[in-house]
């Protein structure tokens, strides 16, 4: 049987996602990961930067994405907004009027859209004020209406009809902070918590749109056909009948032909989902030329009451900034994936903690503090491999370099299956000699150990772990440096368990190299 998911389902899902983010029981994070996408290995490709692959959505790859997460920034209510497509007001443009009945049976007359939310029926002006078009001067004769010549700028609660025939309803003004943080060329932000906000301007607009308080639900009657031969007086009041109450319309008529020329709403009434205009017993004297007057029904109690439904807010924009404000975001790192992670748990040695991590930032990588670095001014490339032979077992611990700070001598590293698949060739499950023996690399994950005598080797770089560091800070040249994570015998574990939480979004990008002068502003659009 034919079926579909409604627009309102998508709008509700967008609202539910925002509510879930703002729920204190949840922790959502924007993260970056995969520092070496062009190195041979699982989930990588040598031409990643020129032909960036599409993410793969299956359990295998989701596990891999989690293992390559590097660091994250918490999403809060201040960093998430519903958004709608951006429609700028431009002089001379024809905008469509709001109507409840656009469909495959009644496409919009200007864009031919089959649903309201694809129409250009609202605008943002040059002062970031948002308006909905309730009348564009159209009728059954002039179906596309007028070109808009006068930019709406007012902030009155009731709609205003301008000299070009357009009637606009003011909805809200995008806040300066939202402009700075969320502005894009494609989308307009919609305020959070519209239905419960205590902001005085939002309250005024919302309550004005509540027709149960104001009897002002219906604002416009569209004249598809004015008919002929009506014996009415201009200015005669007619009732709106239907499943609501209180609506009234003043009728203007051409006295010579009896054609209805205008239908002005004088009382919008309330609780209508459909309405008809009662023209009385003095119907058309011209058989077959009856008027067709269509009351335009708002999407809820009235225009401005529920702007998510009114504007079709089925997308969400998530914002995060990664800068040099914390050592959890090392400025020499690189990344090629961004994503959203929900409810990771705190790291513990067993890997089975159920306590949700709640910090504002996280580091999902391990770290080593070095002493006796050789050469003393050594640097090590992000994405390269480091290793350490365990003296007790002879097996080799492996890791990918995420960052190396020459000032603090702290190296951050991650690992994933590419280090252990196929004898270190990193691609598939083919058997290899030494899969479980002392010969490195084995298939079994081996962790780094705090032994000052062990060498860390990579690209000619040798060092020993500083087993004296048991703190989350160090002092260098009389300067105390906050390391963000706590070291035990020179080794720091991740703050989250990489095998926990749910990856909700993943996006592959050409490799991004960070620097001291660079801030990464990440904006993710989620479409429901």
N, C-alpha and C positions, 0 to 999 in steps of 0.2 A: 504493500500500500504506500502511496506517496506520503512523504513526511519531510520535515525540515526542522532545524534548530532555529529558534526565533532570534531576532536582534536583541530582544529583551533578555534572553538567556545570556548572551555575550556581555551585555551591560551589567547584569547581576554578577557574572563571574569576575569582571574587572573590579567591581566594588568589593566582592568577597576577598579578592587577592589583596587589595589595599587594607581591608579590615584585618586580614590575617597578619600582614606586616606590622600593623599598629598594635596587635595583640601582644602583650608583654610575655606571654607564654612561648612565643616563637622568636627565633633569631634568623633573619635573612641576611645574606652577605653577597655583595658583588666581589668576585674574585678574578685574579689573573693567574695564568699558568703557562706551562710548556715553554721553557726557556730555550730549547734547542730543536725546533721543528724540522730542520733540514738534515739533522743527523740520522743515519740509518737506524731504524727502530720501529716498534709497533706504534701505530697512530701518527707516524711522521712521513714526510716525503722530501726527497732531495730538491724538488722544485716548488716547495711550499710557498715561497715568497712570490713566485711568478704565476703559479696556478694553485691558489689556495684551495684546498679541498673542502667540500661541504662536510659538516659534522655528521657522524653516524649515530643514530639513536637506537642502541641496543644495550643490554646489560653489560656486555664485554667492554664496550667503549665507555659507558658511564663509569665503570670501575677504573678505567684508565684515566679518564678526565679527573676523577677524584685524586688519584695518586700523583698527578702532575700539577695540582693546585699549589700555588706558592704563597700568596698572601691575599687577605680580604678586608673589606670595609663594610661595616654594618649598615644596612638599609633602615632608616627610621622614617617616621611620618614626614619629617622635613625634607626627605630626599626621594619622595615618590609622589607622583601626581597622575590623575587621569588626564588624558589628552584627547583632542579631536583634531581633525585635519585643519590646517590653517587656510582660511579664506580671507585675504586682505580686501578691504574696501578700496576700489579703484574707480575713479570717475569715468562715467560712460559705459560701465559694465551693467549688464542685465542680471539681476539676482532673482532667484526663485523665491516665491512666498512659501511659508510654512503651510503644509496641508497634511491631513492625516490619512489621505487616501491614495497616495502615489503607489503604484504597483504595476505588475505586468499588464493589468487591464487598464491602467490609467498612468502611463509614463509621464514624468515631469516634462513640461512643454519646452524648456530651454535645453537641458542637458540630456533629456531622454532617459533619466534615471528611473529604475524600477522600484526604488525604495527611497524613503525620505532622507536617510542618512548619507546617501550618495549625492544629494542635491546641494547646490550652493545657496542655502537659505539663511545663512548667518554670516556675519563678517566681524573682523577685528579692525578697528580704525587705527590711525597713526598714533593715538595716545593709549593704545592697548586696551581700549574699551570694546566689549563684545556685545553685539546686538543681534537679535533675530528679526527676520523680515516677515511681517504679518500681512503686508499688502504691497504689491509692486505695480499697481495700476492695471492689472490684467482683468480680463473678463472673457466670456465665451466668444466674443468677437475678436478681442485683442489678447490672444492667449499667452503671449510671451511678455506682456507688460511693457513698462518703460525702461529706459536706461537710467541708472541711478546717477544723479548729478550733484546731490548735496550730501556731504559726509555727515552721518549722525555723530553728534558730540555730547548730547544731553545725558543727564543721569536721573531724569524724572522716573518715578515708579510706574506711571502709566505710559502706554505707547504714545508716540508723537507722529503725526502725519506731516511730512515735509513738502516743500513746494513742487518737487518732482513727482509727487504722487505716491512715494514710498512711505509706508508706516513701519517704524522700527520700534522694537521693545528692548530697552536696556537690560542686560543680564548681570554683568559684573565687569570689574577692571582687573586685569592681570597685575599682581603685586610686583613692585620693583625687585624683591628678592627672587621671585619666580622667573622674572625676565633674565636676571643674571645667571641663575642656575639651570633653568630648563629651556630657555629659548632655543628654538630651532627654526629652520626655514620651512618645515613641513607641518608642524603641530602647534596647537595652542593648549596651554595648560588650563585645567578646570580646578577650581578650589577643592581642597579636601573637606570632608565632613560637612557638606552643604546642608544636609538634613538636620544636623545637630549643632552647627556652628553658632556661637554666641556673638560673633562679630556683628556690630550694629548694622553695617551696610547689608550683609548677607541676610540678617534677620528681617530687615525692612523689605528686601526684594522677595524673600521666601514667603513672608506673611502676606504681602500684597498679592502674591500669586495663589494664595489659599482662598479659593472661592467660597469655602464654607464660612469664611469670616466676612467676605466682601461682596458676594453675589456678582463676581466679575469674571467668570470663567471664559465665556465666548467673547472674542474681540472683533471678529470679522465674519461677514457673510459674502461668499463669492457668487456673483451673478453669472451663471452659465448661460441662462436664457432669460431675458426680461419679459417674455410673453407679449401678448397684445390684448386689448379690449378690457382691461381691468378697470372697474368702476370704483376706484379708491381716490382718496384725497391725499395730495402730497403732505407728508408729515404725519400720516396716520400711523398709530401704534398697533403693532401686531405681536401676538404672543409667540414665543418659541415653545413648541410642544415636543415631547419625546420622553426620555427616561429621567430627565432632570426637572428643575423648576426655577422660576423667577426670571427667565430670559425674555427680553422684549427688543423689538426692532422697529425703527421708524422708516417707513417706506416713502420714497419719492417716485413720482410717476409723470410721464409725459401725458398731458391732458388730452391731446388730440388723438393719440394712438392707443392710450391705455397701457403703454409699455412701462414696466418698472425700470427705473434708471439708477436707483441707489437703494441700499438697505443698510441703514446705520444702526449698529448695536447700541441701544441706550441702557440696557441692563444685561450683563453677561450671564446672570443666573449661576447655578451650581449643579453638580452631579450629573452632567450630561455625558453620555457616550455616543448618542446620536440626537439630532434635533431636526424638526421641521418647522417651517414658518406658517402659521395659521393666517391665511389671507382672507378669512371670513367667508361669508356666503355669496359675496359679489365676485364670483370667479370670472374667468375669461369668457367674454361673449363671442370670441373667435374660436370655433372648434379646432382642436389640435394645436393651438398656440398657447399652451400653458407655460407659466414661468417655471424655471428651475433654479431655485436659490439654495445654496449649499452652506450651511453654518460650519465654520471651521472649528473643530474640536481640539483643544490643547491636549498634550500627552498625559496630563495628570489633572490635578485640581485646577490648574491654571498656569499660564506662561510665567516662568520664573520659580515655580514651586519645587520642581525636581529637574534641575538642569542636566543631570546625567542622562535621563530619559529624553529630555528635550533636544540635546545636542548629539545623542548617540555615543556616549563616552564608553566605548568598548576597547580602548587601548590604555595602557599604563606606561608611563615613562619613569624609569629608575635612574637615579644620578649617583655617581660616586667620584670623588677626587682622590687620586694617589699623588702625593707630593713628598717632600723631604721632612715632614713633621714628625715622623717616627721611624725608628730603625727597623720596624716591621716592613717598611717599604724601601728596601735598599735602592739607591739611585743608580747603581751600576748594573742592575739586573735587566733582563730582557723577558718579553712575553709574547705569545702568539695566540693565546686563547683568553677570552673573557667569559664569565658566566655568572649564574646566580645559584647559590647554595643555601638550602634551608636546613636549619637545626643540626649543624655538626655537633658532635659531643666533645667534651674535653679529653685531652690525651691522657691515657694512663698506660703503664707497661703492658697490661693484659690486652689492651685494645677493645675492652668490652664495656667501658663506662657508658652509662645511659644519661649522664648529666649533660644537658644542653649547654654549649658554650655561649656566653652572653657578652663577651668583651666588644668594645667598639671596633677593634681591629684584631686580626689574627695573623700569625705566621704558621704556615702549614709545612715548614721545612725544618730540618735539623740544622745545628750549627756547631762548629768546632773553634775553640780558641787556641791559637798556636803560640809556641815559643821556639826559639832557635830556628828561625826561618832561614832557609838557604836557597837562593841568595837572599840577602837581607832586604833588598828592594824588589823582591819578586812580585810579579803579578800573575794571575791565572785567569784564563779566558772563561767567561760565562758559557755554560753548556758543555764544557769539557768534563772528562771523567777523572775522579780521584779514587785512590784505593789504599787499603791498609791490610797487611797480613796479620791475622790474629795469631799470637805466639803459642796459644794453647792448642789450637786446632790446625793451624797452617792454612786455613781458609781465608779467602779475600773478601773484605767489605768494599762495596762499590757505591759511588754516588755521582750525581751530576752537579756541577757547580752552578749555584744560583747567584751568588754574590761573593766577592772577596774585598774586605775593607782593609787597606794597607795600614791605616792608622790604628785600628783596634786589633788587627791580625785575626779577625773573625771571618771564617768561611762558612757560608750557608749552602746547604746541599739538599737535594731530593734524590729519590730513586723510583724506578718503576720497572716493569717486566722486561723492558728492552735491554737492561743490563744482564739479564739472566736467560733470556730466550736464546736457544741455538748457540750456546757457547759464547754469548756476548755479541753475536751478530744481530740480535734484537728483533727478528721479524716474526718467526713462527715457532711451532711446537716440535720441529724436527729434533730427533735424538742427537746427542753429541757425547763424545768421550769425556767423562768427568762430571756428568750431571749431578752426582751426589758424592764425589770424592773430594780429596784435599786440593785437587788441581783447580786452579782458578781460571775463569769464573765458573762457579758451580750454578746449578739451578736454584739452590736454596738461598734465601735472603740472609745475609750476614750483616750485623750491625757494627758500627765503629765502637771501639772500647777505649777507656781512659788510661792509656799507658804512655807515659812521657817518652819512652824509648822507641816508640813505633814511628815509622816514617809514613808521611802522607805524600804520595807521589802522583804527579800529573804534569805533563809538559815540562819536565825537568825541575819541577818545584818539589822541595823536600822540607818537611817541618815536623815538629813534635807537638803533641797536645799538651797544653798548659794545665796540668792536673791541680794546680793551686787555686784555680778560679771556681769559687762556690758562691756565686752572687748573681744579681741581675744588673750589676753596674760595675764599671771599672774606672780607675782614675789614671789619666794620661796627661803629663805636663800640667799637673794641678787642676785639670779639668775633669769633672765627674761626668761620665757618659752613661746614660740609661740605655741598657741593651734590650729592653722590652721583655725578653725571655730570661728565665733563670738557668744558670749553668751549674752543673754538678761535675766536679773534677774535669772542667774544661769542655764539657759536652752539654748542649742544650737540645731538648726534644721539642717537637712541634707543639703548638698550643692546642691544636685540634687533632682528632683522630681522622686521618685521611680516608678511612673506610666507612665513615659515618655520614649521615645527612643525605639529602636528596638534591641531585643536580636538576634544576628546573629549566635552565637555559644555558646554551653553549654557542659560542660564536668563534669561528676561526678567523684570524687576521694575519696579514703579513707581519713578520717579526718586528716588534717595537723595541727599540733600545732606549732605556731611560738615561737621564743625565741630571746633574745638580741643578741646572737651570730649567728643567722641564717638569711640568705638571701634567698628569694625565687626567683629563675630564672625560669620564665614560658615561655615555647616555645609552640606555637600553630601552627599546620600545617592545612591549609585550602586547600582542594582539589576541584578543579572546574571541 
